Amino acid sequence: NTDLIAGIKYVFQQAAAAKPKPKAAVVNISSGSNLGPHDGEGPEDLSVDALLTGAPGQAVVVCAGNEGSLGKTTDIDRGIYYSGFHTNKSVAANGPVQIPIQVPPGISAPLDFDIWYGPPAARLQFSLTPPEPPTPAMTPIPPAAAGTFNVPLSGCTVSESSQLAFPNNRNEIRCTIAPPSGGTLPAGAWIVNLQETSGTATTLDLWIEPQETAQRPVLNFPDRVQATTINTPGSAKNVITVGACDSEDSNLAETSSRGPTLASDNRQKPDICAPGFENSPMEGILAPRTKERSVWYCCDCCLDFYISNQGTSMASPHVAGVVALMFEKNPNLTAEQVRTALTTFPQKTPDMGTLPNNDWGYGEVNARSVIDNISPGAALTGGGGSGGSGSDGGTPSTGGAGLASAPFPTIAAAFSPAALRIASRLQELAMRGRNIPAVQSMMAIVSRHFDEVNRLIQNNHRVATKWHRMLGPEVLRHLLWRSEGALPVI
């Protein structure tokens, strides 16, 4: 978490120090945690919010998370451990509650879960019953006990800590079950035993931290609750939180995490949705591939440097890109003005229900409509992104978002005349290439020398720089139009 905050701060500092003038910057966070209070009051949420002080030209976009699916009643019986990471329970004064966590076979990573409950006067005593109860049983840990307790249980180490009366008027129980060194967690139902001891009725929320594996610990189906599954720091107040929908038919992704947050104002999240998956199991959202080979690639001119993936981590970069275009048009927009524009001009369909809601937020992002309705603004002035005028640089409108009443332009308006000429010529060339000897010869030359040129581009920064300056990547992409001339294959 500390590294994440330092990374955001670094991006903003570099943008503010840009020469000859400061730049606006948007940070995308395609990661998150299911641990925390889910009300925007956790340390990570508050730290991210503190960086977004209302200064112009700064925004943070966060994925909502992929914990929205409830799965099916028969999942565990069929050996499917994939969905169900949040539950909500009511506990009577001096009453007990038990919550089973189902652990599949072969889990070698620790199991982490977090319990938050209130009002602050309530007290929950905690213990665990493993799938094969040992003798003696785990001694219940009293709620007011200080520090972290490490308890051996079924060959595992159970680490539990309790903290009372947070500023959000809630109490926390954090637990980690670590398997033995080189071993796995005992498979089956681990029972979380909670006993209220103060005579105060309470409600609790339990979240399991999902593991990065195909099979992971989950809750029993009747206990699974879809609401309030927005990850941290997606629950922060000042960030723009993004859910995932289908890129073709705009259906909401089943796995997309849902709101609301548990904030005292019942704060709505997500703010907006964006393409994050496709119905076809062989398709997804195309994104840059991480470094997987021994050679450091300094150029992304070849399409095998991309990978197809799905989830809200693929949706939030869509919105971050729209925000970057907004800042390009008006760098004086604040994070709140950016949010206002995104949520004022979304794409809506009847299937989304009454908007805003806890599934879609305000709908699906509509890049064209948002950009068209942003008034142009002057460049940033002053360092840190905070020395600007603070105005939106355009005509004031509802919410102060610098929104303009601009007519919907033609698609051609999105490109410069030179770019349009290049794009149309290359598309025409690619479409006619099979029947033109000169084009066939050119393709043959490219094929014959491709390996050598590719090696130079990937391993020589000077060559890579020249390649980019001569628009080499753009040429390749435009040459790779599909035969029907519909969409570029990227």
N, C-alpha and C positions, 0 to 999 in steps of 0.2 A: 504493500500500500504506500509506503514511504517513497519507493522508487516511482510509482505511478504519479504521485503528486509532484515529485521533482521533475518528472518528464514533462508534465503539462506546463509547469512553471518555466522550464527551459525553452519550450516552443514559444511561449508568449514573450520571453525575454529576447530570444533571437529575432523574432518578428519586430519587436520594438526597436532593436538596435540595427535594423537593416538600413543600408545606405543606398541611395542618397536620402531616403525618407522612410519612416516606419511603415510597416505593413500590417494588415489585418491577418488574423490566423484563426483557423478552426481545428480543433483536436478531435479525432475520432477514437473512441475506446471500444474495441470489440472484445471485451472481456468483462467479467464481473464475478461476484460471489453471492451465494445464497445465504451466507451467514450475516448476521446483523439485525437491527431492529426493524428494518423495512419501513421506516418512517422519516428518513432523511436526517436523522439525528445521530447516526453512527459516525465515528471518527473520519472514515473515508469520505462519506457524503459531505460532512461539514467542511472538510479540507478542500474538496473540489469546489463547493459553493463559495468558499472564502476567496478563491482565485478569480471568481466571476463577480467582480464588485460593481458591475454596471459600466465599466470602461468600454468605450467603443472599440469595435474591431476584434472582439474576443468571444469565442463560443466553444462549448464542449458538447459533443454528440456521443451518446452512450447507447449500446444495445440493451434491449429490455431483458434478455435472457431467454432460455429455451426450456423452461420448466412448466409450461402451461398445459401439457397433455396429462389427462387423467388415466389414459390407457383403458383397459377392459377388465371386467370382473374376473375373467378367467386367466389373466396374465400369469399370475404366480403358479397356478396349476399347470400351465403350459411351459413353465420355465422361462418366462419373459420378465426380466427385471429392468425396466427402462423408464417408466413413468411414475410420478407421484412422489413429490418431495416436500409438500407442505400440508399441514393439518392444523385445524383450529378446534379447541375443546373448551367446554365449560366445566369448572370444578366447584362443587358445592363446598360451603364452609366446613372445614374438618373432614372433607371427603377425599376419596382416592380417585385416580385415573390411571389407566394403563394404555400405552401406545406401542404396538409391535412395529419393529423395523425389520423387514425381511432382507436378509443378506444372502446373495447367491453364492454358489460354490466358487472357489478360486480367487477370492478378493484378497490381494496382497497389500493394498493401500489402506491407510487408516480411514476409519469411518468418522466423519465429523458431523455433529448436529448442534443446533442452537435453539434454546427455548426462551421466549420472552413472555412475561405475564404481568398483569396488573389488576387492581390498583396496587400501589406500593406497599400497603399494609399487609397484603397477602404474603404467605410464606409457603413454598413448595419444597418438601423434603424429597431427595432424589436417590434412587438406586436402580440397578440393572439386573435383569435375569437373563443369562445367556441361553442359547438353544439347548444346551445340556447343563442344567443347574449344578454347580459344584457344591461341595460341602467343605467349609461352611459357606453360606450364601453371603453376598455382598452386604456389608453393613450400610444402612441408609445414611446418606450425608445430610446433616441438618442444613437448612437454608441460610442460616446466619454465619456458618463457618467461614473463616477467612482463608484466603490463599487457594492454591490448587492442590487437589488430592490425587495422588497416583496410586491406584488400587490394582493388584494382580487379580485377574478373573479369567478362568478358562484358558490359561496360557497367554492371555492378552494383557495389555496395560490400559486401564481406564483412567483417563485424566479428566477431572471435573473441576469446574470453578463456578462460583456463584457471586454475583454482584447485585446489590440492592439499591433501589431508589435512584436510578439514573435521572438526569435532568428531564427526560421524557416521562417521568413518573411510572416507569416500568422496571421490573427486575429481570435478570438474565441468568440462565444456567447454560454453560458451554461445556460440551463433552467431546472427547476424542477417544476412540477405541483403536489402539494400535495392535496389529497382529504380532506374534513372536517373530524374532529376527529370522528372515528367510522363509517364514511360513505364511499362512493365510488365516483370515478370520473364520471361526466356526460358522458354517452355513446354517441358515434357518432363522427363526424369529427371535430377535433380541428384544426383550420387553422393557420399555422405559416405565418405571414405577414412580409415580408422583403422589405425594400425600400433603394436602393442605393442613397446616398446623396452627394458624393464627385465628381461626374462626371467621375468616373473611372469604366470601365467594370470589372466584376469579375466573378469567378467561385466559387461555394460553395459546400461543402459536409456536409450532415446532417446524423448523426447516432443516432438511438434510442437504449437505453440500454434495452435489452430483459429482461423481468421479468420471474421469475421461476414459471410460471403458464402455464396451458394448453392453455389458451387464453391470449393474451397480445397485447398491442398497436402496430400497424404496419402501414406502408405506403400504399397508394393506389397502385394497381398493376402497372399502367403505370409509376409510379415514382421509382419503385424498381430497384436498380442497384446491381448486384452480385459482381462486382469487388471491391477490396479494402475493404473487410470485415474481414481481419485478426484482431483478438483481440489484445489488449494490455495486457501483454508485448510481445506477439508473433511478434510484429513489430520491436522489438529491433534488433540491428545489430548483436550482438554476440551470441544470443541464437539460438538453433536449433528448428525451428517451424515445427509442424507436423500436416498434414491433415489426414482425415479418409477415408478408403476404405473398401470394403466388404472383410471379412475374407476368403471367399470361391472362389468368381469369380473375385476379384480384380477390381470391378467397383468402381468408386469414389462415395462417399456418397454425395447425393444431398445437404445435409445441411452443408457439410464441407466448411469453409470459404475460400475465394479466395483472391489472390493478384491482383496486386502488392501493395506494400506500396506506400505512397505518398512521400517517401524520394527523395531528390534531385537527387540521382543516380538511381531512379526508381527501388529500390532494390527488388529482387525476393523473394517472400514468397508464399507458404510455402517452406521449404527446402526439405522435404521428406514426404511421406504418409505411414501409417501403418494401420493394421486392427482395425476398430473402430465400425463396425456394421455387422449384417448379414441380408440378405433379409427376412428371416423368421421373422414374427412379434413376435414369441414366443422365439426367440433366441437373443443373444447378446454376448458381450465380458464379460467373467467371471472375477470378481475382488473381493477383500476382502470387506466384508460387514462392514459398520460402526457400532459402538457400539449402540445397540438399546434396550438393556435390563438393568435391575438394577444391574446385576452381571458383573464385569469386567472380560472378558475372556482373559486369559494369553496364550492361545494356540489356534492355528488354525487347529487342527488336523481333525476336522470334516467339511464335505463339506457344511453343512448348514450355515457356516460362510461366504459364498460367495454369490455374487449377480450378476445378469446379467444386463448389461447396454449398452448404445450405445452413440457414439459421439466422437469428437476429444479428449475428456478427457480420453477416453479408448484407443485411438491410441497412444498418446504421451508416456505412460508408456512402450509400446512395444519398442520404440526407446530408452528410458532411460535405459531399461534393456540391450539392445545391447551395449549402451555406457559403461555400467558397465562391461560387458564382455570385451570390448576393453581395458578399464583401467586395468582389471585383467591381460590381456596379456601384456600391455605396459602402466604403470601408468604415463609415462612422456609425453603422448600426450597432446597437448593443445586443447582448444575448437575448434579452427579453423582447426586443423589437424583432429579432430574427424569429423567435418562437411565435410571436403574434402573426408575422407574415406567413409562416409555414402552416399555422392552424387556421388562418383566415381564408386561404385559397387552396384547400386540399381537393383531391378527387373523391367524390362520394357516390355510393351506389345504394339502392334500397336494401340490399342484403346486409349492409353494415348496421342497420338498426338506427335508433335515435342517437345522434352524435352531439357532443362527445360521449364516449362510453369507456368502460374498463378494458375492452378488447382492442378497439381500433384507435383510441384517442379521438382525434378529430377527423380521421379518415386516412387515405393514402396520399403520400406526397405528390404534388403536381408541380414539377420543376418549371415548366413553361409558364404556368399561371403565376407562380410566386415571383419569378424573375421579371415578368412583364409588369408586375404591380409594385416593384420597388423603384422609388425615385432615385435618380443618380445623385451621388454625393461627392464632395471634395475629398482629396486625399487626407489621410491622417496627419496630424501635426503633433509634435511633442513625443517624448520617449515613453516606453512602457505601455503604449496603447491607451494610457490614461490621460495624456496631455491634449487630447483632441477637444473639440468644441463641445462634445457630448450631444450635439444635435444630430439628427439623422440626415442632414444635408439636403433634405428634400421638402416637399410640401407636407405639412403636418396633416395627420388623418387619424382615424379611430385607433386608439392604443398607442399612438405616437410611433408607429412602425415605419414611417417613411413610405407609406403605400400610396401608389398613384393609380388613377383611373385611366389605364392605357388600353387601347384596342388590341385585340389578339392579332399578332402579326403573322405573316406567312412563315413557313419553315425556312425559306431562304434568308429571312432576316437574322437567323441564328449564325450565319457564316459570312465572312468577308467575301467580296466579289472574287478575289484571287483564290481563296480556298474553294469556292464553288466551282471555279473553272478547273482547278486541279482535280477535284473530286469527280466532276462529271467526265473529264477526259480519261481519267484512269479507269473509271467504271466502264466507260464505253470500250476502252482498250481491252479490258479483261473479258468483256462480253463477246468481243469479236475476235479474240486472240487465236482461237482454234482454226480460223479460216484465213489468217494473214501470215504469210511466210516470214515477214520481218519480225512479227511478234514471236513466232515460233523460234526463230533464230535467237532473239533476245532471251527467251526463256531457257534455251539450250545453254547459252553462255552463263546465265545466272546459275543454272544447275551445275555446270562443269566447274565453276570456281566458287561455289557456295561454301564448301568446307573451309577453304583458305580464308575467304573474306570473313566468314563467321568467326573463325579463330582469332583473327586480328581484332575484330570488333569486341569480342568478349574479353580479351586479355591485354589490350593496349588502350589506355585511357585516351591518348591523343586520337587514335583512329575512331574510338567510340564517339568522342566529341565531334569530330568531323562528320561522322555518320549522322548524328543527330542534327547538326547544323544544315546538312543538305537534305533534311526531312526524309532520311532513309526509312525509319519506322513507319511514317505515314504512307510512304510509297508502297511498302509491303502490305500494309493493312488494306489499302484501297485496291491493290491488285488481287486480294483474296476475297473478292465478292463472290457470293454463291451464284451458281449458274443462272438462277432465275432473277438475279439482280435485286433481291429483296433486302437482305441485311448482310453486313460484313460479318465474316466468321472470325470473331475475336472472343 
